[in-house]
């Protein structure tokens, strides 16, 4: 049953140009192969998003500090927060940070010496991939600003409007169900 779920979600999530998910997540080599494949795709995304200009990074930082200060004083201006998070500059900074962190977690998977450490690394991967702000809103805003090429934001088979944001979240759920939860149930064992 696990391999059927993995195969179906893999077919739904991966574009035709990408290699399919492994049929099984039971071996370390199949999981490392998947981590490397995901790292390659997310490196392409990171390379596509322009490095923010220093003045944009400074503006985003100043806005975040001002919003934090307003929250602390009980005077949150929701409109200011919404305008910040909907800005291309904010998404450029935060999505790049999220992708960089995600690449670190995927490297952690590759470098893990024991299964417990590997599953911890996968948990970091799924936490970021499931985040609607980074890989939902952020991807949509950057795509609309033409900072992400259409070739990286191909539509999903099951829901064409989702594109990369929906695909990323579905893959995160797949990893969570097939690796993390399987490990927690005691069903995922170290390779012999």
C-alpha positions in Angstrom: 0.0 0.0 0.0 2.8 2.4 0.9 4.4 2.0 -2.6 1.0 2.6 -4.3 0.6 5.9 -2.3 4.1 7.0 -3.1 3.7 6.1 -6.8 0.4 7.9 -7.2 1.6 11.0 -5.4 4.8 10.9 -7.3 3.0 10.8 -10.6 0.7 13.6 -9.5 3.4 15.8 -8.2 6.3 15.4 -10.6 6.2 17.0 -14.0 6.8 14.8 -17.0 10.4 16.1 -17.4 11.4 15.1 -13.8 12.3 11.6 -12.7 9.6 9.9 -10.7 9.6 9.3 -7.0 11.0 6.0 -5.9 8.5 3.2 -5.6 9.6 2.7 -2.1 11.1 4.8 0.7 12.3 1.8 2.6 16.0 2.0 1.5 18.4 4.8 2.3 19.7 4.8 -1.2 16.1 5.6 -2.6 15.6 8.3 0.0 19.1 9.9 -0.7 18.3 9.8 -4.5 15.1 11.6 -3.8 16.9 14.2 -1.6 19.4 14.8 -4.4 16.7 15.2 -7.0 14.8 17.7 -4.8 18.0 19.6 -4.0 18.7 19.9 -7.8 15.2 21.3 -8.4 15.4 23.7 -5.5 18.9 24.8 -6.5 17.4 25.7 -9.9 14.7 27.8 -8.1 17.3 29.5 -5.9 19.4 30.3 -9.0 16.4 31.7 -10.8 15.4 34.2 -8.1 17.5 37.3 -8.3 19.6 38.1 -5.3 17.8 41.0 -3.6 19.3 44.5 -3.8 20.8 45.7 -0.5 18.3 48.5 -0.3 15.4 45.9 -0.6 16.9 43.7 2.1 17.2 46.8 4.3 13.6 47.9 3.6 12.3 44.4 4.4 14.3 44.4 7.6 13.1 47.9 8.6 9.5 47.0 7.9 9.7 43.8 9.9 11.2 45.7 12.9 8.5 48.4 12.6 5.8 45.7 12.6 7.3 43.8 15.5 7.5 47.1 17.4 3.8 47.9 16.6 2.8 44.4 17.8 4.7 44.8 21.0 2.9 48.1 21.7 -0.5 46.7 20.8 -0.8 48.9 17.7 -0.5 46.5 14.9 -1.4 48.0 11.5 -2.6 44.9 9.7 -2.5 46.7 6.4 1.2 47.4 6.7 1.8 43.7 7.5 -0.3 42.6 4.5 1.5 45.1 2.2 4.9 43.8 3.4 4.1 40.1 2.9 2.6 40.8 -0.5 5.6 42.7 -1.8 8.0 41.2 -4.3 10.9 42.4 -2.2 9.7 40.6 0.9 9.1 37.4 -1.0 12.4 37.6 -2.8 14.2 37.8 0.5 12.1 35.2 2.4 11.7 32.6 -0.4 15.5 32.7 -1.0 16.1 32.2 2.7 13.6 29.3 2.8 15.1 27.6 -0.2 18.6 28.0 1.2 17.4 26.4 4.5 15.6 23.7 2.6 18.8 22.9 0.7 20.6 22.7 4.0 18.1 20.1 5.3 18.4 18.1 2.1 22.2 18.1 2.5 21.6 16.9 6.1 19.6 13.9 4.7 22.5 13.1 2.4 25.1 13.4 5.2 23.1 11.6 8.0 25.0 8.7 9.5 22.1 7.0 11.2 18.4 6.6 10.4 17.2 8.7 13.4 19.3 11.7 12.2 18.1 11.2 8.6 14.4 11.3 9.7 15.1 14.5 11.7 16.5 16.0 8.6 13.4 14.9 6.6 11.3 16.6 9.2 13.0 19.9 8.6 12.4 19.4 4.8 8.7 18.7 5.3 8.3 21.6 7.7 9.6 24.1 5.1 7.9 22.5 2.1 4.5 22.6 3.8 4.8 26.3 4.6 2.1 28.1 2.7 3.9 31.5 3.1 7.1 30.4 1.5 6.1 27.9 -1.1 2.5 29.1 -1.6 2.2 32.8 -1.6 5.9 33.5 -2.1 6.1 31.4 -5.3 2.9 32.9 -6.7 4.0 36.5 -6.0 7.5 35.9 -7.5 6.0 34.1 -10.5 3.7 37.0 -11.1 6.7 39.4 -10.9 8.4 37.1 -13.5 11.2 36.2 -11.1 10.5 32.5 -11.5 10.4 31.2 -15.1 7.4 29.2 -16.3 9.7 26.2 -16.8 10.0 25.9 -13.0 6.4 26.5 -12.3 4.7 23.8 -14.4 1.1 23.0 -13.5 0.2 20.0 -11.5 -1.7 17.2 -13.3 -4.5 17.2 -10.7 -4.8 21.0 -10.3 -3.1 23.1 -13.0 -3.5 26.3 -11.0 -1.3 25.0 -8.2 2.0 24.8 -10.1 5.1 24.6 -8.0 3.5 25.9 -4.8 1.0 23.0 -4.6 3.5 20.5 -5.9 6.0 21.4 -3.2 3.4 21.1 -0.4 2.1 17.7 -1.8 5.7 16.4 -1.9 6.2 17.6 1.7 3.1 15.7 2.8 4.3 12.6 0.9 7.6 12.7 2.7 5.9 13.2 6.0 3.6 10.2 5.5 6.1 7.9 3.9 9.2 8.6 5.8 8.6 10.5 9.1 5.3 8.8 10.1 6.6 5.4 9.0 9.7 5.8 11.2 7.6 7.0 14.1 5.4 3.9 13.8 8.5 1.7 13.9 8.1 0.5 10.4 11.1 2.2 8.8 14.3 0.3 9.7 18.0 1.1 9.0 19.4 -0.7 6.0 21.2 -3.9 6.7 
